[in-house]
Amino acid sequence: MEESGAGGLGAALGAFGDGVIWALQNFAMAFYNFGYAITHPQLWLDWSNKEAVMRFVYFGASVEFFFVCATIFLVLFGFGLWRNGFLWNIVRVLEGFANVVGRFAAWAGLLMVLQQVIIVFMQRIFTRPDIVFGFGVPLQFDISWYAEELKLYNAMVVALCLTYTFVQGGHVRVDLVYSAVSFRTKRIIDMIGSIIFMIPMATLIWMYSWFFMWRHLITPKPAASNTLELLMRKSKLMKWNVETIGFSPNGFNGYFLFKILIVALVGMIFIQAWTFFFRSYLEWKEGEASEGKHFDKDVMEEGEEPYDHAEF
């Protein structure tokens, strides 16, 4: 029994050591992979070449890409440990990106309302079966197409405004111990949450959503289990096959856009996880005086506050 227990422990330690060596090798190769990618963009950005498309598909959710991202994160954070001002600038840029995208995408909610009003008017008052926009070669679709397209506006608000809402502190949070602990302990909890929950969750969803998107854009359909060699062989048969099938005969036929939005959503969550970690670290280091530093928070003007009750 003792020998088998010792053997099991030795095997576990050996596997752990192999994993550490594998990770270190990938971190070391990340510098080479990143440098090679930016110095040879034609190998993965020249989409007139089918092999370049397949390389883009493969490396977009590959181990190599993950370690490149992880290495960039560590390099930025390492430099930020030395120069806090540099890390604050990173936070400002990334939070600004989330705010700009979110504030722009929020207008899709207004478009959704206006389009719904037009649909009702065209159906109930003018009794038209379609809606035509433009002159010369007009944009003409059945009303059911526009009705189903409303889902796209809703998806844009959800996908592109999620990180913006997170930056603005608009998400509902369940507080078990957070409010009872000190300021610096809160920042430690935030850093742990971003590393243990946000980044792994975003990475896992990215792996599935990336190939889910590409399976609706090209054939033969790529899979997460495909090796680069297999995708290179598939590239000889590759052709664009963008999904244009709607749920109804005359309904909205751009459902591939939803798959792209999923990828955009996950990518922005991943970026915001970095930003949240950086801000939490800086506020932990600098103390309570730095809370909300460089924070571009939306402020309601006087008279814009929402009413939560009616007075009679």
N, C-alpha and C positions, 0 to 999 in steps of 0.2 A: 504493500500500500504506500509506504513512504517513497519507494523508488518511483512508482507511477505518479505520485503527487509531485515529486521533484522534477520528473520528466515533463509533466504538464506545465509546471511553472517555467521550466527552461524553454519549452516551445512557445509559451506566451511571450516571454521576454525576447526571444528570437524574432517572433513576428512583429513585436513592437519596434525592435531595432531596425528591422527591414523597412517598416513603415516610415520611420524617421529618416532613414537614408534615402528612400524613394522621394519623400517630400523635399529634402534638401537638394536632391538632384534636379527636381522640377523647378525649385526656386532659382537654382543656378542657371538652368536652361531658359528661364523666363526672359532674362536679359537678351540672350541670343535670339529667341523667338520673336520678341518685340522688335528688336533691331532689324531682323530679317524681313519682318512683315512690312515695316514702314519704308524700307529701302527697296522692296520688290512689290509695290502695290498692284502691278499688272497681274500678278499670280492669283489674286483673289478679288480684285475690283474690276477687271476687264470682263464684263459679263457677256461680251460678244463671244468669249471663249467659254465653252461649256465646262471645261475642267476648272476654270476659275470660279464658276458658280458653285460647283461641288466642293471646292476647297473652302469657300466662304461658308457653305452649309455645315461642313464638318467642323471647322475650327470655331464656328460661332457658339458651339456648346461642347467644346472639347476640354480635356484636362489641361492642355497647354494654355488655352484662353483663361481658364480659371486661375492658374498660377501667375499668368501675366497680370491679371487684375489684382490678385492678392499681393504681388510684388510691388505694383504701383501704390497700393494702399500703404504698405509698410514703408516704402521710400518716402512718401508724402508725410506720413506720421513721424518717421524718424527725423526728417528735416524739420518738421514742426516742433519736435521736442527741443530743438536748438533755437529755432526762430518761431516764437509763438505768433508773431505778426503775420508770418507766411501762412500759418495754419488758419488764422482768422480770415485771411483773404480767401483761402479755399472754401471756408464755410460761407462767406458772403456770396461767392460766385455760385456755389452749388445750391444754396437756398434761394438765391436770386433766380436761378434757372427754374426751380420748382415753382416759384411764385409767378414768373412770367408765363410759363406754359399753362399753369392752372388758371390764371386770370384771363388768358386768351380763350382757353377751352370752355370756361364758364359761360361764355356768350352762346355756346351751343344750346344751353337751356332756353334762352330767348328765341333762338331760331326754331326750336322744337315747338314752342307755344305758337309762334306766328304761323308756322307751316300747318299746325293743327287747325288753326282758325281758317286758313285759306281752304283746307280740305273740306271743312264743314260748309263753308260758303259755296264752294264749287259743287258739292253734292246736294245740298238741301235747297239752295236758292237758284243756282244756275243749271242744276241737274246735268252737269257735264261728267263724262266717264273718264276724262283725262285732264291733265294740266300741261300747258305749253308755255315755255319760257324762251325768250330770245327772238332774233330776226334772221332771215335768210335760211339758215339750217337750224331750226329751233330745237330745243331740248323738250321732247315730248314723251311722257310716260303716263301709264294708267294711274288713276288715283290710288289704287291699292299699292302701287310701287312707292308713292310718297308716304302712304300711311305706314308701310313697313319700314321705310327709311328712318322714321322717328326713333326706332331702336338704336340706330347708329349715333344720333345726337346724345341719347341717354348713355350709351357706352362711352362716348367721348368725355362726358362730364365725369363719369365714374373713374375711367382709366387715367385721364390726364389731370384730374383735379385731386386725386387721392394724396399724392405727396404734398401738394399745395395745402390741403386741409391739415395734413400732419404738421407742416411747418407752422401753420397758423394756430395749432393747438385745438383744432375743431373736432378731433375724434373722441368718441366716448371711451373712457378708460376705467377699468375696474381697479380700485385702490384697496389693497389689503394691508400693507405696512408703509406705503410710500409717504403718506402725509405725516406719519408719526416720527420719521427719522430726520436726521440733520441734513443740511444743505449738501454737504460733500457726500454723504451716504446716498442721497438721491442721485447724484451724478454718477456714482459708482454703479448703482442699479441700472441707470440709463446706458452706461457703457456696456455692461454685461448683457443687457437686453438686446442691444444692437448687434453684438457679436454672436451671442448664443441663439437668438431667435430670428432677427430680421435678415441677416446675411445668409444663414443656412436655408431659411424658408424661401428667400428670393432665388437662391442658386438652384434649389430643387425644382421650383416652378419653372424657372428659365429653361432647364434641361428638357422638360416636357413640352412647354409652349413653343420653344424654338422649332422643334421638328414637327409639332402639330401645325404650325404656320406653313412650313415649307411643304408639307404633304398636300396642301391645298393650293400650291403655286406651281409645282413642277412634277413631272413624271420622268422616270420611275420614282415612286415615293421613297424618300430617304427615311431611315429609322435610326434611333439613338444607338442601336447596337452595331450599325454599319461601321466598318473600318474605312480609313482613308483610301486604301487600295481598292476596296469594293466600290466606293463612290466614284473613284476614277474610272472604273470599268463601266459603271452605270452612266457616266457622263457621255459615252458614245451614243446612248439612246435617249439622252435628256432632251426634253422639250418643255416649253412653258405651257402650263395647263391651269391658268388662274380660275379659281372657282367662281362660276357665274350662275349657279343654280339657286333659284329662290324657293320659298316654301309654297308659293302659289304660282299659277301660270303667268300672271302679269305682275308678280310681286317683286320686291327689292332683290336684286341679284348681285350685290356687292358684299356678300358675307365674308369674303376673304379679308376685308378691312377689319372685321372684329378680331381675327387672329393676329393681325398686325398690332392692334391696340393692346392685346394681351401681352405681347412681347414688350411694347413700349411701357406698359404699366409695371411689369416686373423689373425692367431695366431702371426705371426711375425709383422704384423701391430700393434697389441695390445701391444706387447712388446716394439716396437719402439716408440709408443705414450708415454709410461712411460719414456723411455730414453730421448726423446725430451723434456718432461716436466722437468726432473731432470737437464739436461744440461742448459735449458733456465733459470731455477731458479738460478743455480750456477753462470752463467754468469751475470744474473741480480744483484746478491748479490755482486760479486767480481769486477764487472765493466769491462770496455773494455779490460783491460789487460788479462782477462781470455778468451777472444773470441778465439775459436779454440783450447782451452787447451786439451791436450791428444787426439787430433784429428788425426786419422790414414787415411789421405787423399791420394788417389792415385796420384802419380806425374809422368808425362811423362818425359822420358829422352830426351836429345837433339836429334833432328832428328825424333822424334815420333809425333810431332805436326801435326794435320790434315791440309790438304790444303783446303782453301775455294775458291780458284780460280786458274785458269791455266794461266801461262804466255807464251806468244808466242814470 
